[in-house]
Amino acid sequence: MTITSISSIVFDCADPAALAAFYAKATGGRVTGADEDFAGVGGGSADLSFQRVDGYRGPGWPAVKHAHVDFRVADVEQAVKELVELGATRPAHQPGGDDWTVLLDPEGHPFCVAAG
């Protein structure tokens, strides 16, 4: 078997439509469909999807380690400012030094922004 590409990265969450709206604004993508249980964002370098999980709670950064998404940006400081204005938060724990900045999306999923 050979995997030829990633079709989507899927996030468990409480509110798929709201989280898709956040990531669409953050990435310049577009919401490709949304209902109570599932939403998608396309038009970027990778599609993102969001599926509702009853009773979902964010992963609790930094206590719980798990997969996350990294984004390249032209200006880290400006990107962090804009992402926070969209609803992201910047946790106190920042293990990347000057190499990247960890942010949490509105439901608590960590993601990183780095120059690139």
N, CA, C and O atoms as a printed pandas DataFrame, in Angstrom:
     atom_number atom_name residue_name chain_id  residue_number  x_coord  y_coord  z_coord
0              1         N          MET        A               1    0.841   -1.177    0.000
1              2        CA          MET        A               1    0.000    0.000    0.000
2              3         C          MET        A               1    0.889    1.244    0.000
3              4         O          MET        A               1    1.903    1.299    0.696
4              5         N          THR        A               2    0.493    2.234   -0.787
5              6        CA          THR        A               2    1.177    3.505   -0.806
6              7         C          THR        A               2    0.158    4.616   -0.628
7              8         O          THR        A               2   -0.781    4.728   -1.416
8              9         N          ILE        A               3    0.332    5.431    0.390
9             10        CA          ILE        A               3   -0.534    6.582    0.583
10            11         C          ILE        A               3   -0.049    7.676   -0.350
11            12         O          ILE        A               3    1.136    8.011   -0.352
12            13         N          THR        A               4   -0.945    8.230   -1.134
13            14        CA          THR        A               4   -0.539    9.232   -2.118
14            15         C          THR        A               4   -0.682   10.661   -1.635
15            16         O          THR        A               4    0.024   11.546   -2.116
16            17         N          SER        A               5   -1.592   10.908   -0.681
17            18        CA          SER        A               5   -1.733   12.265   -0.142
18            19         C          SER        A               5   -2.615   12.230    1.099
19            20         O          SER        A               5   -3.312   11.249    1.361
20            21         N          ILE        A               6   -2.569   13.305    1.843
21            22        CA          ILE        A               6   -3.465   13.478    2.983
22            23         C          ILE        A               6   -4.693   14.193    2.460
23            24         O          ILE        A               6   -4.572   15.252    1.844
24            25         N          SER        A               7   -5.872   13.640    2.690
25            26        CA          SER        A               7   -7.087   14.283    2.188
26            27         C          SER        A               7   -7.604   15.335    3.159
27            28         O          SER        A               7   -8.183   16.335    2.734
28            29         N          SER        A               8   -7.402   15.122    4.467
29            30        CA          SER        A               8   -7.860   16.088    5.450
30            31         C          SER        A               8   -7.255   15.757    6.802
31            32         O          SER        A               8   -6.944   14.602    7.091
32            33         N          ILE        A               9   -7.095   16.767    7.615
33            34        CA          ILE        A               9   -6.733   16.597    9.015
34            35         C          ILE        A               9   -8.006   16.871    9.798
35            36         O          ILE        A               9   -8.614   17.929    9.634
36            37         N          VAL        A              10   -8.420   15.932   10.650
37            38        CA          VAL        A              10   -9.710   16.020   11.331
38            39         C          VAL        A              10   -9.490   16.291   12.820
39            40         O          VAL        A              10   -8.688   15.627   13.476
40            41         N          PHE        A              11  -10.219   17.277   13.335
41            42        CA          PHE        A              11  -10.170   17.644   14.742
42            43         C          PHE        A              11  -11.478   17.253   15.418
43            44         O          PHE        A              11  -12.552   17.548   14.893
44            45         N          ASP        A              12  -11.408   16.596   16.568
45            46        CA          ASP        A              12  -12.582   16.403   17.411
46            47         C          ASP        A              12  -12.871   17.740   18.082
47            48         O          ASP        A              12  -11.947   18.477   18.426
48            49         N          CYS        A              13  -14.159   18.057   18.269
49            50        CA          CYS        A              13  -14.509   19.340   18.865
50            51         C          CYS        A              13  -15.955   19.335   19.326
51            52         O          CYS        A              13  -16.688   18.376   19.082
52            53         N          ALA        A              14  -16.367   20.410   19.994
53            54        CA          ALA        A              14  -17.745   20.553   20.446
54            55         C          ALA        A              14  -18.617   21.250   19.412
55            56         O          ALA        A              14  -19.803   20.943   19.295
56            57         N          ASP        A              15  -18.036   22.196   18.654
57            58        CA          ASP        A              15  -18.818   23.006   17.715
58            59         C          ASP        A              15  -18.102   23.081   16.365
59            60         O          ASP        A              15  -17.330   24.011   16.127
60            61         N          PRO        A              16  -18.350   22.117   15.484
61            62        CA          PRO        A              16  -17.630   22.068   14.210
62            63         C          PRO        A              16  -17.765   23.342   13.368
63            64         O          PRO        A              16  -16.776   23.801   12.798
64            65         N          ALA        A              17  -18.947   23.911   13.280
65            66        CA          ALA        A              17  -19.137   25.098   12.434
66            67         C          ALA        A              17  -18.334   26.281   12.949
67            68         O          ALA        A              17  -17.716   26.997   12.161
68            69         N          ALA        A              18  -18.333   26.494   14.253
69            70        CA          ALA        A              18  -17.587   27.618   14.823
70            71         C          ALA        A              18  -16.087   27.431   14.640
71            72         O          ALA        A              18  -15.379   28.384   14.315
72            73         N          LEU        A              19  -15.598   26.214   14.844
73            74        CA          LEU        A              19  -14.163   25.975   14.696
74            75         C          LEU        A              19  -13.746   26.074   13.231
75            76         O          LEU        A              19  -12.665   26.579   12.929
76            77         N          ALA        A              20  -14.589   25.600   12.326
77            78        CA          ALA        A              20  -14.300   25.748   10.896
78            79         C          ALA        A              20  -14.247   27.213   10.513
79            80         O          ALA        A              20  -13.382   27.610    9.731
80            81         N          ALA        A              21  -15.150   28.030   11.043
81            82        CA          ALA        A              21  -15.143   29.470   10.745
82            83         C          ALA        A              21  -13.838   30.112   11.219
83            84         O          ALA        A              21  -13.269   30.945   10.513
84            85         N          PHE        A              22  -13.357   29.730   12.412
85            86        CA          PHE        A              22  -12.080   30.249   12.924
86            87         C          PHE        A              22  -10.941   29.902   11.980
87            88         O          PHE        A              22  -10.177   30.781   11.581
88            89         N          TYR        A              23  -10.818   28.609   11.612
89            90        CA          TYR        A              23   -9.704   28.190   10.761
90            91         C          TYR        A              23   -9.830   28.723    9.335
91            92         O          TYR        A              23   -8.813   28.968    8.687
92            93         N          ALA        A              24  -11.035   28.907    8.837
93            94        CA          ALA        A              24  -11.195   29.510    7.506
94            95         C          ALA        A              24  -10.641   30.930    7.514
95            96         O          ALA        A              24   -9.918   31.322    6.598
96            97         N          LYS        A              25  -10.977   31.699    8.545
97            98        CA          LYS        A              25  -10.447   33.063    8.651
98            99         C          LYS        A              25   -8.940   33.048    8.862
99           100         O          LYS        A              25   -8.220   33.854    8.273
100          101         N          ALA        A              26   -8.465   32.139    9.697
101          102        CA          ALA        A              26   -7.035   32.081   10.018
102          103         C          ALA        A              26   -6.184   31.696    8.814
103          104         O          ALA        A              26   -5.066   32.188    8.658
104          105         N          THR        A              27   -6.710   30.815    7.961
105          106        CA          THR        A              27   -5.906   30.310    6.841
106          107         C          THR        A              27   -6.241   30.959    5.505
107          108         O          THR        A              27   -5.551   30.725    4.513
108          109         N          GLY        A              28   -7.291   31.773    5.469
109          110        CA          GLY        A              28   -7.725   32.332    4.194
110          111         C          GLY        A              28   -8.477   31.318    3.349
111          112         O          GLY        A              28   -8.702   31.535    2.158
112          113         N          GLY        A              29   -8.861   30.218    3.962
113          114        CA          GLY        A              29   -9.621   29.182    3.255
114          115         C          GLY        A              29  -11.100   29.508    3.270
115          116         O          GLY        A              29  -11.503   30.633    3.566
116          117         N          ARG        A              30  -11.900   28.511    2.947
117          118        CA          ARG        A              30  -13.347   28.703    2.941
118          119         C          ARG        A              30  -14.013   27.491    3.586
119          120         O          ARG        A              30  -13.541   26.360    3.466
120          121         N          VAL        A              31  -15.118   27.755    4.268
121          122        CA          VAL        A              31  -15.897   26.661    4.849
122          123         C          VAL        A              31  -16.561   25.936    3.689
123          124         O          VAL        A              31  -17.300   26.538    2.910
124          125         N          THR        A              32  -16.291   24.640    3.579
125          126        CA          THR        A              32  -16.787   23.861    2.440
126          127         C          THR        A              32  -18.070   23.117    2.758
127          128         O          THR        A              32  -18.644   22.471    1.882
128          129         N          GLY        A              33  -18.510   23.197    3.958
129          130        CA          GLY        A              33  -19.740   22.553    4.370
130          131         C          GLY        A              33  -19.764   22.500    5.877
131          132         O          GLY        A              33  -18.730   22.286    6.511
132          133         N          ALA        A              34  -20.939   22.695    6.461
133          134        CA          ALA        A              34  -21.027   22.656    7.914
134          135         C          ALA        A              34  -22.438   22.274    8.328
135          136         O          ALA        A              34  -23.423   22.745    7.760
136          137         N          ASP        A              35  -22.508   21.420    9.321
137          138        CA          ASP        A              35  -23.766   21.133    9.978
138          139         C          ASP        A              35  -23.467   20.909   11.449
139          140         O          ASP        A              35  -22.363   21.204   11.907
140          141         N          GLU        A              36  -24.415   20.403   12.180
141          142        CA          GLU        A              36  -24.251   20.227   13.616
142          143         C          GLU        A              36  -23.110   19.261   13.974
143          144         O          GLU        A              36  -22.487   19.392   15.027
144          145         N          ASP        A              37  -22.847   18.299   13.094
145          146        CA          ASP        A              37  -21.886   17.250   13.423
146          147         C          ASP        A              37  -20.547   17.328   12.697
147          148         O          ASP        A              37  -19.582   16.701   13.133
148          149         N          PHE        A              38  -20.463   18.072   11.615
149          150        CA          PHE        A              38  -19.234   18.053   10.817
150          151         C          PHE        A              38  -19.109   19.345   10.013
151          152         O          PHE        A              38  -20.103   19.905    9.550
152          153         N          ALA        A              39  -17.875   19.804    9.858
153          154        CA          ALA        A              39  -17.610   20.983    9.027
154          155         C          ALA        A              39  -16.236   20.828    8.407
155          156         O          ALA        A              39  -15.376   20.135    8.951
156          157         N          GLY        A              40  -16.032   21.471    7.274
157          158        CA          GLY        A              40  -14.749   21.396    6.590
158          159         C          GLY        A              40  -14.270   22.769    6.163
159          160         O          GLY        A              40  -15.054   23.704    6.000
160          161         N          VAL        A              41  -12.958   22.867    5.987
161          162        CA          VAL        A              41  -12.316   24.071    5.464
162          163         C          VAL        A              41  -11.405   23.637    4.334
163          164         O          VAL        A              41  -10.572   22.748    4.512
164          165         N          GLY        A              42  -11.555   24.255    3.171
165          166        CA          GLY        A              42  -10.716   23.944    2.013
166          167         C          GLY        A              42  -10.134   25.208    1.431
167          168         O          GLY        A              42  -10.421   26.318    1.880
168          169         N          GLY        A              43   -9.318   25.015    0.434
169          170        CA          GLY        A              43   -8.724   26.140   -0.265
170          171         C          GLY        A              43   -7.331   26.499    0.192
171          172         O          GLY        A              43   -6.725   27.425   -0.346
172          173         N          GLY        A              44   -6.812   25.789    1.172
173          174        CA          GLY        A              44   -5.448   26.031    1.639
174          175         C          GLY        A              44   -4.532   24.916    1.174
175          176         O          GLY        A              44   -4.854   24.183    0.239
176          177         N          SER        A              45   -3.398   24.793    1.828
177          178        CA          SER        A              45   -2.453   23.747    1.449
178          179         C          SER        A              45   -2.909   22.363    1.897
179          180         O          SER        A              45   -2.462   21.356    1.348
180          181         N          ALA        A              46   -3.792   22.306    2.886
181          182        CA          ALA        A              46   -4.382   21.033    3.334
182          183         C          ALA        A              46   -5.794   21.318    3.822
183          184         O          ALA        A              46   -6.050   22.351    4.441
184          185         N          ASP        A              47   -6.702   20.400    3.541
185          186        CA          ASP        A              47   -8.064   20.560    4.036
186          187         C          ASP        A              47   -8.098   20.216    5.524
187          188         O          ASP        A              47   -7.392   19.319    5.985
188          189         N          LEU        A              48   -8.927   20.943    6.260
189          190        CA          LEU        A              48   -9.128   20.693    7.678
190          191         C          LEU        A              48  -10.589   20.342    7.876
191          192         O          LEU        A              48  -11.464   20.916    7.228
192          193         N          SER        A              49  -10.857   19.399    8.769
193          194        CA          SER        A              49  -12.227   19.001    9.057
194          195         C          SER        A              49  -12.421   18.976   10.566
195          196         O          SER        A              49  -11.471   18.834   11.336
196          197         N          PHE        A              50  -13.687   19.120   10.966
197          198        CA          PHE        A              50  -14.015   19.220   12.379
198          199         C          PHE        A              50  -15.249   18.371   12.640
199          200         O          PHE        A              50  -16.286   18.556   12.003
200          201         N          GLN        A              51  -15.131   17.432   13.589
201          202        CA          GLN        A              51  -16.253   16.540   13.881
202          203         C          GLN        A              51  -16.666   16.709   15.336
203          204         O          GLN        A              51  -15.831   16.758   16.239
204          205         N          ARG        A              52  -17.968   16.797   15.537
205          206        CA          ARG        A              52  -18.509   16.983   16.880
206          207         C          ARG        A              52  -18.375   15.700   17.683
207          208         O          ARG        A              52  -18.655   14.605   17.195
208          209         N          VAL        A              53  -17.940   15.862   18.924
209          210        CA          VAL        A              53  -17.850   14.772   19.881
210          211         C          VAL        A              53  -18.608   15.233   21.120
211          212         O          VAL        A              53  -18.261   16.252   21.716
212          213         N          ASP        A              54  -19.633   14.493   21.509
213          214        CA          ASP        A              54  -20.406   14.845   22.698
214          215         C          ASP        A              54  -19.492   14.960   23.911
215          216         O          ASP        A              54  -18.665   14.080   24.149
216          217         N          GLY        A              55  -19.630   16.025   24.672
217          218        CA          GLY        A              55  -18.849   16.212   25.884
218          219         C          GLY        A              55  -17.399   16.581   25.643
219          220         O          GLY        A              55  -16.579   16.491   26.556
220          221         N          TYR        A              56  -17.071   16.995   24.427
221          222        CA          TYR        A              56  -15.670   17.293   24.109
222          223         C          TYR        A              56  -15.121   18.394   25.010
223          224         O          TYR        A              56  -15.794   19.390   25.279
224          225         N          ARG        A              57  -13.899   18.199   25.466
225          226        CA          ARG        A              57  -13.136   19.214   26.190
226          227         C          ARG        A              57  -11.768   19.291   25.540
227          228         O          ARG        A              57  -11.211   18.270   25.137
228          229         N          GLY        A              58  -11.224   20.496   25.436
229          230        CA          GLY        A              58   -9.900   20.685   24.840
230          231         C          GLY        A              58   -8.841   19.832   25.513
231          232         O          GLY        A              58   -9.027   19.376   26.641
232          233         N          PRO        A              59   -7.723   19.617   24.819
233          234        CA          PRO        A              59   -6.713   18.673   25.297
234          235         C          PRO        A              59   -5.934   19.106   26.533
235          236         O          PRO        A              59   -5.271   18.267   27.141
236          237         N          GLY        A              60   -5.981   20.370   26.931
237          238        CA          GLY        A              60   -5.298   20.773   28.153
238          239         C          GLY        A              60   -3.804   21.004   28.000
239          240         O          GLY        A              60   -3.009   20.449   28.759
240          241         N          TRP        A              61   -3.419   21.802   27.040
241          242        CA          TRP        A              61   -2.010   22.163   26.825
242          243         C          TRP        A              61   -1.452   22.771   28.087
243          244         O          TRP        A              61   -2.140   23.580   28.709
244          245         N          PRO        A              62   -0.227   22.428   28.511
245          246        CA          PRO        A              62    0.709   21.475   27.904
246          247         C          PRO        A              62    0.664   20.087   28.527
247          248         O          PRO        A              62    1.503   19.245   28.208
248          249         N          ALA        A              63   -0.292   19.833   29.403
249          250        CA          ALA        A              63   -0.317   18.559   30.134
250          251         C          ALA        A              63   -0.473   17.355   29.220
251          252         O          ALA        A              63    0.139   16.316   29.467
252          253         N          VAL        A              64   -1.269   17.468   28.183
253          254        CA          VAL        A              64   -1.523   16.337   27.292
254          255         C          VAL        A              64   -0.792   16.573   25.973
255          256         O          VAL        A              64   -1.024   17.581   25.305
256          257         N          LYS        A              65    0.071   15.667   25.604
257          258        CA          LYS        A              65    0.816   15.770   24.345
258          259         C          LYS        A              65    0.088   14.976   23.266
259          260         O          LYS        A              65   -0.348   13.850   23.502
260          261         N          HIS        A              66   -0.040   15.565   22.090
261          262        CA          HIS        A              66   -0.729   14.899   20.988
262          263         C          HIS        A              66   -0.362   15.598   19.696
263          264         O          HIS        A              66    0.402   16.563   19.700
264          265         N          ALA        A              67   -0.899   15.120   18.606
265          266        CA          ALA        A              67   -0.618   15.723   17.305
266          267         C          ALA        A              67   -1.204   17.123   17.253
267          268         O          ALA        A              67   -2.216   17.408   17.893
268          269         N          HIS        A              68   -0.561   17.992   16.488
269          270        CA          HIS        A              68   -1.057   19.342   16.287
270          271         C          HIS        A              68   -0.617   19.824   14.915
271          272         O          HIS        A              68    0.164   19.150   14.243
272          273         N          VAL        A              69   -1.099   20.964   14.497
273          274        CA          VAL        A              69   -0.787   21.513   13.179
274          275         C          VAL        A              69    0.204   22.667   13.341
275          276         O          VAL        A              69    0.081   23.474   14.262
276          277         N          ASP        A              70    1.181   22.739   12.444
277          278        CA          ASP        A              70    2.114   23.867   12.380
278          279         C          ASP        A              70    1.806   24.678   11.134
279          280         O          ASP        A              70    1.547   24.118   10.069
280          281         N          PHE        A              71    1.835   26.000   11.270
281          282        CA          PHE        A              71    1.609   26.895   10.136
282          283         C          PHE        A              71    2.841   27.762    9.922
283          284         O          PHE        A              71    3.461   28.225   10.879
284          285         N          ARG        A              72    3.195   27.979    8.639
285          286        CA          ARG        A              72    4.263   28.916    8.291
286          287         C          ARG        A              72    3.621   30.264    7.990
287          288         O          ARG        A              72    2.589   30.339    7.323
288          289         N          VAL        A              73    4.239   31.319    8.484
289          290        CA          VAL        A              73    3.740   32.669    8.263
290          291         C          VAL        A              73    4.897   33.591    7.910
291          292         O          VAL        A              73    6.047   33.320    8.255
292          293         N          ALA        A              74    4.587   34.671    7.225
293          294        CA          ALA        A              74    5.626   35.627    6.836
294          295         C          ALA        A              74    6.121   36.425    8.033
295          296         O          ALA        A              74    7.313   36.717    8.127
296          297         N          ASP        A              75    5.229   36.781    8.946
297          298        CA          ASP        A              75    5.562   37.613   10.097
298          299         C          ASP        A              75    4.886   37.009   11.323
299          300         O          ASP        A              75    3.675   37.142   11.498
300          301         N          VAL        A              76    5.672   36.346   12.170
301          302        CA          VAL        A              76    5.118   35.631   13.324
302          303         C          VAL        A              76    4.383   36.585   14.262
303          304         O          VAL        A              76    3.257   36.303   14.669
304          305         N          GLU        A              77    5.001   37.698   14.604
305          306        CA          GLU        A              77    4.391   38.643   15.537
306          307         C          GLU        A              77    3.034   39.137   15.031
307          308         O          GLU        A              77    2.066   39.192   15.789
308          309         N          GLN        A              78    2.972   39.491   13.759
309          310        CA          GLN        A              78    1.718   39.972   13.177
310          311         C          GLN        A              78    0.683   38.841   13.114
311          312         O          GLN        A              78   -0.492   39.063   13.407
312          313         N          ALA        A              79    1.112   37.640   12.736
313          314        CA          ALA        A              79    0.194   36.507   12.669
314          315         C          ALA        A              79   -0.385   36.188   14.037
315          316         O          ALA        A              79   -1.585   35.941   14.159
316          317         N          VAL        A              80    0.453   36.192   15.068
317          318        CA          VAL        A              80   -0.018   35.920   16.427
318          319         C          VAL        A              80   -1.061   36.967   16.819
319          320         O          VAL        A              80   -2.108   36.620   17.366
320          321         N          LYS        A              81   -0.790   38.223   16.550
321          322        CA          LYS        A              81   -1.732   39.303   16.869
322          323         C          LYS        A              81   -3.074   39.068   16.177
323          324         O          LYS        A              81   -4.124   39.163   16.812
324          325         N          GLU        A              82   -3.041   38.762   14.885
325          326        CA          GLU        A              82   -4.277   38.552   14.127
326          327         C          GLU        A              82   -5.030   37.310   14.585
327          328         O          GLU        A              82   -6.258   37.324   14.665
328          329         N          LEU        A              83   -4.300   36.233   14.888
329          330        CA          LEU        A              83   -4.942   34.992   15.336
330          331         C          LEU        A              83   -5.600   35.179   16.707
331          332         O          LEU        A              83   -6.678   34.641   16.957
332          333         N          VAL        A              84   -4.959   35.932   17.581
333          334        CA          VAL        A              84   -5.561   36.227   18.883
334          335         C          VAL        A              84   -6.828   37.063   18.691
335          336         O          VAL        A              84   -7.823   36.845   19.382
336          337         N          GLU        A              85   -6.797   38.006   17.767
337          338        CA          GLU        A              85   -7.996   38.802   17.476
338          339         C          GLU        A              85   -9.137   37.926   16.949
339          340         O          GLU        A              85  -10.307   38.249   17.156
340          341         N          LEU        A              86   -8.808   36.826   16.271
341          342        CA          LEU        A              86   -9.831   35.902   15.757
342          343         C          LEU        A              86  -10.385   34.970   16.832
343          344         O          LEU        A              86  -11.427   34.345   16.636
344          345         N          GLY        A              87   -9.687   34.875   17.971
345          346        CA          GLY        A              87  -10.179   34.019   19.049
346          347         C          GLY        A              87   -9.171   33.031   19.603
347          348         O          GLY        A              87   -9.486   32.303   20.545
348          349         N          ALA        A              88   -7.966   32.984   19.046
349          350        CA          ALA        A              88   -6.927   32.116   19.601
350          351         C          ALA        A              88   -6.417   32.722   20.914
351          352         O          ALA        A              88   -6.600   33.910   21.176
352          353         N          THR        A              89   -5.781   31.888   21.726
353          354        CA          THR        A              89   -5.122   32.376   22.936
354          355         C          THR        A              89   -3.671   31.936   22.914
355          356         O          THR        A              89   -3.314   30.937   22.291
356          357         N          ARG        A              90   -2.841   32.703   23.608
357          358        CA          ARG        A              90   -1.413   32.391   23.698
358          359         C          ARG        A              90   -1.135   31.894   25.112
359          360         O          ARG        A              90   -1.138   32.680   26.059
360          361         N          PRO        A              91   -0.892   30.576   25.258
361          362        CA          PRO        A              91   -0.645   30.050   26.601
362          363         C          PRO        A              91    0.725   30.495   27.125
363          364         O          PRO        A              91    1.612   30.866   26.357
364          365         N          ALA        A              92    0.870   30.447   28.434
365          366        CA          ALA        A              92    2.137   30.839   29.056
366          367         C          ALA        A              92    3.273   29.892   28.663
367          368         O          ALA        A              92    4.403   30.336   28.458
368          369         N          HIS        A              93    2.983   28.590   28.556
369          370        CA          HIS        A              93    4.023   27.604   28.225
370          371         C          HIS        A              93    4.373   27.712   26.743
371          372         O          HIS        A              93    3.552   27.398   25.880
372          373         N          GLN        A              94    5.596   28.158   26.452
373          374        CA          GLN        A              94    6.083   28.365   25.084
374          375         C          GLN        A              94    7.417   27.650   24.912
375          376         O          GLN        A              94    8.465   28.260   25.124
376          377         N          PRO        A              95    7.407   26.373   24.534
377          378        CA          PRO        A              95    8.650   25.600   24.458
378          379         C          PRO        A              95    9.528   25.911   23.249
379          380         O          PRO        A              95   10.659   25.429   23.184
380          381         N          GLY        A              96    9.053   26.686   22.306
381          382        CA          GLY        A              96    9.802   26.896   21.070
382          383         C          GLY        A              96   10.840   27.988   21.096
383          384         O          GLY        A              96   11.556   28.177   20.113
384          385         N          GLY        A              97   10.944   28.724   22.207
385          386        CA          GLY        A              97   11.868   29.851   22.221
386          387         C          GLY        A              97   11.483   30.830   21.129
387          388         O          GLY        A              97   10.326   31.236   21.026
388          389         N          ASP        A              98   12.459   31.209   20.314
389          390        CA          ASP        A              98   12.196   32.127   19.206
390          391         C          ASP        A              98   11.871   31.394   17.906
391          392         O          ASP        A              98   11.653   32.037   16.879
392          393         N          ASP        A              99   11.834   30.051   17.934
393          394        CA          ASP        A              99   11.623   29.290   16.708
394          395         C          ASP        A              99   10.153   29.212   16.297
395          396         O          ASP        A              99    9.856   29.197   15.102
396          397         N          TRP        A             100    9.233   29.161   17.250
397          398        CA          TRP        A             100    7.807   29.111   16.945
398          399         C          TRP        A             100    7.017   29.602   18.151
399          400         O          TRP        A             100    7.535   29.689   19.264
400          401         N          THR        A             101    5.766   29.916   17.904
401          402        CA          THR        A             101    4.849   30.339   18.959
402          403         C          THR        A             101    3.678   29.364   19.000
403          404         O          THR        A             101    3.075   29.062   17.970
404          405         N          VAL        A             102    3.365   28.879   20.186
405          406        CA          VAL        A             102    2.219   27.997   20.386
406          407         C          VAL        A             102    0.995   28.865   20.669
407          408         O          VAL        A             102    1.046   29.784   21.487
408          409         N          LEU        A             103   -0.094   28.562   19.988
409          410        CA          LEU        A             103   -1.384   29.188   20.259
410          411         C          LEU        A             103   -2.408   28.082   20.478
411          412         O          LEU        A             103   -2.183   26.933   20.100
412          413         N          LEU        A             104   -3.535   28.438   21.091
413          414        CA          LEU        A             104   -4.646   27.508   21.266
414          415         C          LEU        A             104   -5.832   28.046   20.496
415          416         O          LEU        A             104   -6.160   29.228   20.607
416          417         N          ASP        A             105   -6.486   27.187   19.711
417          418        CA          ASP        A             105   -7.673   27.637   18.982
418          419         C          ASP        A             105   -8.821   27.824   19.982
419          420         O          ASP        A             105   -8.640   27.526   21.162
420          421         N          PRO        A             106   -9.977   28.301   19.560
421          422        CA          PRO        A             106  -11.060   28.571   20.498
422          423         C          PRO        A             106  -11.555   27.375   21.319
423          424         O          PRO        A             106  -12.220   27.568   22.337
424          425         N          GLU        A             107  -11.245   26.153   20.898
425          426        CA          GLU        A             107  -11.628   24.979   21.683
426          427         C          GLU        A             107  -10.447   24.345   22.406
427          428         O          GLU        A             107  -10.586   23.275   22.999
428          429         N          GLY        A             108   -9.283   24.997   22.362
429          430        CA          GLY        A             108   -8.131   24.533   23.141
430          431         C          GLY        A             108   -7.140   23.656   22.416
431          432         O          GLY        A             108   -6.193   23.183   23.043
432          433         N          HIS        A             109   -7.308   23.408   21.102
433          434        CA          HIS        A             109   -6.318   22.626   20.352
434          435         C          HIS        A             109   -5.069   23.487   20.156
435          436         O          HIS        A             109   -5.174   24.614   19.674
436          437         N          PRO        A             110   -3.892   22.978   20.518
437          438        CA          PRO        A             110   -2.680   23.750   20.251
438          439         C          PRO        A             110   -2.319   23.716   18.764
439          440         O          PRO        A             110   -2.563   22.724   18.077
440          441         N          PHE        A             111   -1.746   24.794   18.291
441          442        CA          PHE        A             111   -1.146   24.840   16.960
442          443         C          PHE        A             111    0.020   25.816   17.050
443          444         O          PHE        A             111    0.070   26.657   17.948
444          445         N          CYS        A             112    0.949   25.698   16.123
445          446        CA          CYS        A             112    2.139   26.528   16.158
446          447         C          CYS        A             112    2.231   27.390   14.915
447          448         O          CYS        A             112    1.800   26.988   13.834
448          449         N          VAL        A             113    2.797   28.579   15.075
449          450        CA          VAL        A             113    3.122   29.429   13.943
450          451         C          VAL        A             113    4.609   29.694   13.969
451          452         O          VAL        A             113    5.184   29.980   15.019
452          453         N          ALA        A             114    5.228   29.598   12.806
453          454        CA          ALA        A             114    6.668   29.802   12.675
454          455         C          ALA        A             114    6.953   30.553   11.384
455          456         O          ALA        A             114    6.168   30.503   10.437
456          457         N          ALA        A             115    8.068   31.241   11.356
457          458        CA          ALA        A             115    8.468   31.964   10.149
458          459         C          ALA        A             115    8.802   30.960    9.052
459          460         O          ALA        A             115    9.381   29.902    9.299
460          461         N          GLY        A             116    8.419   31.323    7.844
461          462        CA          GLY        A             116    8.755   30.406    6.761
462          463         C          GLY        A             116    8.338   30.873    5.417
463          464         O          GLY        A             116    8.569   30.182    4.425
